[in-house]
Amino acid sequence: MTTPSLTSEYANLDALRIRIRTHRLYSEVGDDVNASVFDALRLAGSEHLIDIGCGTGEFITLVAERGHAGRLCGLDASPSAAAAAARVPGAAGVRATAEQIPAPDGAWDCLTARHMLYHLDDPVAALREFRRIVRPGGTVCVVVNHAGACARTRDLVTAVAGRYGFREPPGMMNHTVNSDTVPAMMRDVFGNAEVRSFDNALVIPEPEPAIRFAESLFAFCGVAPAAPEYSEIRAEVESELRGWFAANPGRPWRDPKGYTVTTASRAYAGPGYARPRLRRLHRGRHPYGGHEVAAVGAVPPCHRRASRSAGQ
């Protein structure tokens, strides 16, 4: 039996592009992760920025198209992804792992890691590496999904694949890494974290895009393209989805999802550094869905008294 791996999954970026397109076109409310990252970073345009797990190179492309003057780099363990980043005018593409980044200490002003931390066995080791290569005062921005994001579609594929003896391969997904756990990991590594949470759902009105999205998840459920049973599994998944739409005319396939954007800064060591704490900054609805913002970190000395008097 051929077993998929992260290397094989991202050797070709077609499945990733299908997932990105599905989220862009069929989210219940407007879904633009890149816009959320830009909002969190508040780039001035001169920062040296590295994107870890750069995938299709889309984010680096958007940064470059804004006329960004600082150095840009996309890093990925996948040769295809690193090559995609290298094709962005003015950007570098580097093939390397997040746990061993070929960069000197403090080389970057800003680091982004979008939808990649849950592919790592040791996410804390990667966060420590992120902290190492960002200068004091620099920013790290991490995006991860909510626990159980798009579980309805994934459970369907898992059930069908399981009937053929396929299981999720080891090393494909670290299910301990999600919106509930990453803020605390970042607080432990950086001493501070600011969290923006976005709740949403896929709402797919017809069978074809639902089938394409389900097929893009096959590798994560253990089904490699070269598997002899691949066509049978796809046919069965298609049959189940078409059957559901036929039995539920006018209803969309709804699959809850969401993500968090967590930012942290590499603090300057020195007098007045306070023990990390949680401060609630904002809670409310966001144009992209449910939105909650919190800050976890050191309170500057000049603000400690005001924070206590405000009941924080």
One Martini backbone bead per residue (centre of mass of N, CA, C, O) as a GRO file, in nm:
protein
  312
    1MET     BB    1   0.094   0.038   0.025
    2THR     BB    2   0.055   0.366  -0.039
    3THR     BB    3   0.200   0.636   0.147
    4PRO     BB    4   0.148   0.930   0.245
    5SER     BB    5   0.304   1.258   0.251
    6LEU     BB    6   0.417   1.568   0.270
    7THR     BB    7   0.600   1.541   0.028
    8SER     BB    8   0.383   1.430  -0.172
    9GLU     BB    9   0.158   1.645  -0.133
   10TYR     BB   10   0.377   1.902  -0.204
   11ALA     BB   11   0.494   1.834  -0.488
   12ASN     BB   12   0.197   1.906  -0.552
   13LEU     BB   13  -0.031   2.202  -0.553
   14ASP     BB   14  -0.327   2.133  -0.641
   15ALA     BB   15  -0.477   2.064  -0.375
   16LEU     BB   16  -0.419   2.331  -0.237
   17ARG     BB   17  -0.566   2.509  -0.447
   18ILE     BB   18  -0.844   2.388  -0.397
   19ARG     BB   19  -0.870   2.472  -0.103
   20ILE     BB   20  -0.835   2.773  -0.141
   21ARG     BB   21  -1.073   2.811  -0.340
   22THR     BB   22  -1.298   2.704  -0.160
   23HIS     BB   23  -1.268   2.915   0.067
   24ARG     BB   24  -1.310   3.164  -0.116
   25LEU     BB   25  -1.603   3.077  -0.250
   26TYR     BB   26  -1.752   2.898   0.021
   27SER     BB   27  -1.793   3.101   0.238
   28GLU     BB   28  -2.018   3.237   0.446
   29VAL     BB   29  -1.795   3.441   0.491
   30GLY     BB   30  -1.555   3.628   0.422
   31ASP     BB   31  -1.236   3.477   0.316
   32ASP     BB   32  -0.918   3.637   0.432
   33VAL     BB   33  -0.627   3.558   0.557
   34ASN     BB   34  -0.434   3.770   0.445
   35ALA     BB   35  -0.587   4.015   0.557
   36SER     BB   36  -0.556   3.930   0.854
   37VAL     BB   37  -0.248   3.947   0.854
   38PHE     BB   38  -0.218   4.241   0.773
   39ASP     BB   39  -0.374   4.353   1.016
   40ALA     BB   40  -0.173   4.236   1.230
   41LEU     BB   41   0.104   4.366   1.117
   42ARG     BB   42   0.131   4.651   1.000
   43LEU     BB   43   0.291   4.732   0.755
   44ALA     BB   44   0.534   4.965   0.627
   45GLY     BB   45   0.742   4.830   0.379
   46SER     BB   46   1.055   4.765   0.515
   47GLU     BB   47   1.048   4.486   0.593
   48HIS     BB   48   1.190   4.184   0.676
   49LEU     BB   49   1.036   3.895   0.516
   50ILE     BB   50   0.924   3.568   0.628
   51ASP     BB   51   0.774   3.269   0.483
   52ILE     BB   52   0.652   2.992   0.642
   53GLY     BB   53   0.513   2.787   0.443
   54CYS     BB   54   0.447   2.919   0.137
   55GLY     BB   55   0.358   2.741  -0.089
   56THR     BB   56   0.228   2.918  -0.361
   57GLY     BB   57   0.316   3.235  -0.291
   58GLU     BB   58   0.080   3.436  -0.238
   59PHE     BB   59   0.172   3.619  -0.005
   60ILE     BB   60   0.435   3.725  -0.128
   61THR     BB   61   0.295   3.849  -0.371
   62LEU     BB   62   0.121   4.055  -0.217
   63VAL     BB   63   0.352   4.206  -0.087
   64ALA     BB   64   0.496   4.289  -0.350
   65GLU     BB   65   0.242   4.439  -0.481
   66ARG     BB   66   0.270   4.673  -0.250
   67GLY     BB   67   0.578   4.771  -0.264
   68HIS     BB   68   0.783   4.626  -0.106
   69ALA     BB   69   1.119   4.702   0.023
   70GLY     BB   70   1.183   4.460   0.159
   71ARG     BB   71   1.280   4.165   0.224
   72LEU     BB   72   1.199   3.845   0.060
   73CYS     BB   73   1.079   3.515   0.184
   74GLY     BB   74   1.038   3.170   0.094
   75LEU     BB   75   0.968   2.881   0.302
   76ASP     BB   76   1.018   2.524   0.223
   77ALA     BB   77   1.021   2.174   0.198
   78SER     BB   78   0.909   2.223  -0.078
   79PRO     BB   79   1.021   2.262  -0.394
   80SER     BB   80   0.765   2.388  -0.522
   81ALA     BB   81   0.731   2.617  -0.315
   82ALA     BB   82   1.009   2.748  -0.336
   83ALA     BB   83   0.979   2.806  -0.640
   84ALA     BB   84   0.733   2.993  -0.618
   85ALA     BB   85   0.880   3.213  -0.455
   86ALA     BB   86   1.116   3.263  -0.665
   87ARG     BB   87   0.904   3.387  -0.885
   88VAL     BB   88   0.898   3.632  -0.720
   89PRO     BB   89   0.961   3.944  -0.748
   90GLY     BB   90   1.230   3.994  -0.518
   91ALA     BB   91   1.235   3.696  -0.423
   92ALA     BB   92   1.301   3.424  -0.215
   93GLY     BB   93   1.377   3.066  -0.230
   94VAL     BB   94   1.356   2.815   0.034
   95ARG     BB   95   1.481   2.498   0.127
   96ALA     BB   96   1.329   2.408   0.439
   97THR     BB   97   1.290   2.384   0.774
   98ALA     BB   98   1.139   2.513   1.062
   99GLU     BB   99   1.367   2.388   1.264
  100GLN     BB  100   1.594   2.468   1.018
  101ILE     BB  101   1.702   2.780   0.962
  102PRO     BB  102   1.900   2.954   0.718
  103ALA     BB  103   1.966   3.182   0.967
  104PRO     BB  104   2.049   3.432   1.143
  105ASP     BB  105   2.032   3.606   1.403
  106GLY     BB  106   1.806   3.858   1.355
  107ALA     BB  107   1.734   3.876   1.027
  108TRP     BB  108   1.426   3.945   1.094
  109ASP     BB  109   1.130   4.138   1.134
  110CYS     BB  110   0.934   3.919   0.988
  111LEU     BB  111   0.705   3.638   1.058
  112THR     BB  112   0.537   3.382   0.875
  113ALA     BB  113   0.282   3.113   0.968
  114ARG     BB  114   0.062   2.951   0.751
  115HIS     BB  115  -0.078   2.662   0.783
  116MET     BB  116   0.186   2.465   0.932
  117LEU     BB  117   0.227   2.378   1.237
  118TYR     BB  118   0.046   2.099   1.208
  119HIS     BB  119   0.303   1.947   1.050
  120LEU     BB  120   0.448   1.924   1.328
  121ASP     BB  121   0.591   1.751   1.590
  122ASP     BB  122   0.755   2.034   1.697
  123PRO     BB  123   0.634   2.342   1.741
  124VAL     BB  124   0.818   2.469   1.959
  125ALA     BB  125   1.082   2.448   1.804
  126ALA     BB  126   0.989   2.640   1.581
  127LEU     BB  127   0.930   2.888   1.759
  128ARG     BB  128   1.225   2.916   1.852
  129GLU     BB  129   1.332   2.965   1.568
  130PHE     BB  130   1.172   3.216   1.513
  131ARG     BB  131   1.292   3.382   1.744
  132ARG     BB  132   1.588   3.374   1.651
  133ILE     BB  133   1.543   3.521   1.351
  134VAL     BB  134   1.425   3.750   1.514
  135ARG     BB  135   1.433   4.049   1.609
  136PRO     BB  136   1.424   4.268   1.838
  137GLY     BB  137   1.080   4.361   1.800
  138GLY     BB  138   0.979   4.152   1.634
  139THR     BB  139   0.749   3.955   1.425
  140VAL     BB  140   0.510   3.689   1.485
  141CYS     BB  141   0.290   3.498   1.257
  142VAL     BB  142   0.017   3.271   1.333
  143VAL     BB  143  -0.170   3.018   1.153
  144VAL     BB  144  -0.464   2.837   1.266
  145ASN     BB  145  -0.688   2.605   1.318
  146HIS     BB  146  -0.949   2.481   1.429
  147ALA     BB  147  -1.078   2.240   1.584
  148GLY     BB  148  -1.238   2.056   1.341
  149ALA     BB  149  -1.201   2.160   1.068
  150CYS     BB  150  -1.394   2.029   0.833
  151ALA     BB  151  -1.509   1.748   0.953
  152ARG     BB  152  -1.732   1.649   0.765
  153THR     BB  153  -1.559   1.587   0.516
  154ARG     BB  154  -1.337   1.423   0.649
  155ASP     BB  155  -1.520   1.200   0.769
  156LEU     BB  156  -1.617   1.092   0.503
  157VAL     BB  157  -1.341   1.009   0.389
  158THR     BB  158  -1.251   0.833   0.627
  159ALA     BB  159  -1.479   0.624   0.604
  160VAL     BB  160  -1.426   0.528   0.318
  161ALA     BB  161  -1.123   0.461   0.346
  162GLY     BB  162  -1.161   0.258   0.584
  163ARG     BB  163  -1.306   0.035   0.406
  164TYR     BB  164  -1.002   0.002   0.257
  165GLY     BB  165  -0.771   0.042   0.499
  166PHE     BB  166  -0.743   0.345   0.557
  167ARG     BB  167  -0.521   0.583   0.717
  168GLU     BB  168  -0.378   0.811   0.885
  169PRO     BB  169  -0.079   0.929   0.855
  170PRO     BB  170   0.206   0.968   0.988
  171GLY     BB  171   0.296   1.319   1.005
  172MET     BB  172   0.063   1.502   0.877
  173MET     BB  173  -0.085   1.555   1.165
  174ASN     BB  174  -0.116   1.782   1.448
  175HIS     BB  175  -0.386   1.777   1.674
  176THR     BB  176  -0.253   1.976   1.902
  177VAL     BB  177  -0.272   2.198   1.672
  178ASN     BB  178  -0.447   2.500   1.755
  179SER     BB  179  -0.640   2.758   1.870
  180ASP     BB  180  -0.614   2.649   2.175
  181THR     BB  181  -0.274   2.613   2.186
  182VAL     BB  182  -0.089   2.833   2.048
  183PRO     BB  183  -0.095   3.081   2.237
  184ALA     BB  184   0.058   2.935   2.470
  185MET     BB  185   0.312   2.867   2.314
  186MET     BB  186   0.386   3.164   2.248
  187ARG     BB  187   0.402   3.265   2.535
  188ASP     BB  188   0.631   3.074   2.626
  189VAL     BB  189   0.841   3.181   2.407
  190PHE     BB  190   0.777   3.519   2.412
  191GLY     BB  191   0.571   3.644   2.650
  192ASN     BB  192   0.359   3.688   2.406
  193ALA     BB  193   0.012   3.754   2.279
  194GLU     BB  194  -0.205   3.793   1.991
  195VAL     BB  195  -0.560   3.731   1.934
  196ARG     BB  196  -0.738   3.617   1.639
  197SER     BB  197  -1.078   3.515   1.582
  198PHE     BB  198  -1.234   3.294   1.325
  199ASP     BB  199  -1.561   3.227   1.227
  200ASN     BB  200  -1.693   2.959   1.015
  201ALA     BB  201  -1.802   2.828   0.681
  202LEU     BB  202  -1.882   2.598   0.463
  203VAL     BB  203  -2.090   2.673   0.159
  204ILE     BB  204  -2.213   2.428  -0.059
  205PRO     BB  205  -2.450   2.418  -0.335
  206GLU     BB  206  -2.288   2.176  -0.485
  207PRO     BB  207  -2.127   1.888  -0.567
  208GLU     BB  208  -1.856   1.944  -0.720
  209PRO     BB  209  -1.694   2.115  -0.505
  210ALA     BB  210  -1.724   1.901  -0.282
  211ILE     BB  211  -1.566   1.680  -0.428
  212ARG     BB  212  -1.301   1.829  -0.469
  213PHE     BB  213  -1.245   1.884  -0.172
  214ALA     BB  214  -1.245   1.592  -0.075
  215GLU     BB  215  -1.011   1.497  -0.263
  216SER     BB  216  -0.795   1.700  -0.133
  217LEU     BB  217  -0.799   1.498   0.143
  218PHE     BB  218  -0.690   1.210   0.092
  219ALA     BB  219  -0.398   1.208   0.207
  220PHE     BB  220  -0.498   1.265   0.511
  221CYS     BB  221  -0.650   0.961   0.480
  222GLY     BB  222  -0.423   0.769   0.308
  223VAL     BB  223  -0.474   0.852  -0.004
  224ALA     BB  224  -0.308   0.788  -0.280
  225PRO     BB  225  -0.294   0.833  -0.617
  226ALA     BB  226  -0.154   0.530  -0.653
  227ALA     BB  227  -0.384   0.388  -0.551
  228PRO     BB  228  -0.587   0.132  -0.659
  229GLU     BB  229  -0.851   0.255  -0.489
  230TYR     BB  230  -0.901   0.551  -0.570
  231SER     BB  231  -1.145   0.541  -0.768
  232GLU     BB  232  -1.341   0.403  -0.573
  233ILE     BB  233  -1.334   0.617  -0.352
  234ARG     BB  234  -1.424   0.852  -0.522
  235ALA     BB  235  -1.696   0.730  -0.613
  236GLU     BB  236  -1.810   0.705  -0.324
  237VAL     BB  237  -1.793   0.999  -0.242
  238GLU     BB  238  -1.964   1.106  -0.473
  239SER     BB  239  -2.219   0.944  -0.409
  240GLU     BB  240  -2.270   1.060  -0.126
  241LEU     BB  241  -2.292   1.358  -0.209
  242ARG     BB  242  -2.513   1.332  -0.423
  243GLY     BB  243  -2.715   1.202  -0.231
  244TRP     BB  244  -2.741   1.438  -0.036
  245PHE     BB  245  -2.841   1.652  -0.240
  246ALA     BB  246  -3.092   1.488  -0.332
  247ALA     BB  247  -3.213   1.474  -0.026
  248ASN     BB  248  -3.135   1.815  -0.017
  249PRO     BB  249  -3.297   2.034  -0.160
  250GLY     BB  250  -3.146   2.358  -0.141
  251ARG     BB  251  -2.908   2.255   0.026
  252PRO     BB  252  -2.615   2.302   0.177
  253TRP     BB  253  -2.289   2.227   0.239
  254ARG     BB  254  -2.202   2.231   0.583
  255ASP     BB  255  -1.870   2.341   0.726
  256PRO     BB  256  -1.717   2.403   0.994
  257LYS     BB  257  -1.489   2.677   1.082
  258GLY     BB  258  -1.151   2.813   1.154
  259TYR     BB  259  -0.929   3.076   1.294
  260THR     BB  260  -0.603   3.195   1.393
  261VAL     BB  261  -0.427   3.502   1.475
  262THR     BB  262  -0.092   3.501   1.601
  263THR     BB  263   0.096   3.741   1.780
  264ALA     BB  264   0.452   3.813   1.830
  265SER     BB  265   0.723   3.939   2.021
  266ARG     BB  266   1.054   4.008   2.049
  267ALA     BB  267   1.178   4.079   2.331
  268TYR     BB  268   1.328   4.297   2.536
  269ALA     BB  269   1.565   4.271   2.749
  270GLY     BB  270   1.491   4.390   3.086
  271PRO     BB  271   1.377   4.613   3.271
  272GLY     BB  272   1.029   4.565   3.351
  273TYR     BB  273   0.959   4.275   3.312
  274ALA     BB  274   0.670   4.106   3.297
  275ARG     BB  275   0.462   3.879   3.363
  276PRO     BB  276   0.270   3.696   3.199
  277ARG     BB  277  -0.053   3.799   3.061
  278LEU     BB  278  -0.401   3.855   3.041
  279ARG     BB  279  -0.566   4.064   2.794
  280ARG     BB  280  -0.855   4.220   2.713
  281LEU     BB  281  -0.940   4.395   2.415
  282HIS     BB  282  -1.164   4.226   2.235
  283ARG     BB  283  -1.521   4.179   2.152
  284GLY     BB  284  -1.671   4.051   1.846
  285ARG     BB  285  -1.765   4.126   1.547
  286HIS     BB  286  -1.670   4.034   1.215
  287PRO     BB  287  -1.670   4.047   0.878
  288TYR     BB  288  -1.555   3.728   0.886
  289GLY     BB  289  -1.685   3.691   1.172
  290GLY     BB  290  -1.598   3.572   1.441
  291HIS     BB  291  -1.440   3.791   1.696
  292GLU     BB  292  -1.134   3.763   1.887
  293VAL     BB  293  -0.935   3.960   2.116
  294ALA     BB  294  -0.612   3.898   2.260
  295ALA     BB  295  -0.369   3.946   2.522
  296VAL     BB  296  -0.036   3.808   2.577
  297GLY     BB  297   0.170   3.965   2.830
  298ALA     BB  298   0.363   4.225   2.880
  299VAL     BB  299   0.353   4.499   3.094
  300PRO     BB  300   0.428   4.797   3.094
  301PRO     BB  301   0.518   4.988   3.357
  302CYS     BB  302   0.328   5.243   3.280
  303HIS     BB  303   0.055   5.031   3.282
  304ARG     BB  304  -0.003   4.873   3.544
  305ARG     BB  305  -0.191   5.052   3.712
  306ALA     BB  306  -0.414   5.088   3.501
  307SER     BB  307  -0.485   4.789   3.474
  308ARG     BB  308  -0.575   4.738   3.765
  309SER     BB  309  -0.799   4.965   3.775
  310ALA     BB  310  -0.956   4.809   3.526
  311GLY     BB  311  -0.968   4.492   3.609
  312GLN     BB  312  -0.711   4.320   3.471
   0.00000   0.00000   0.00000
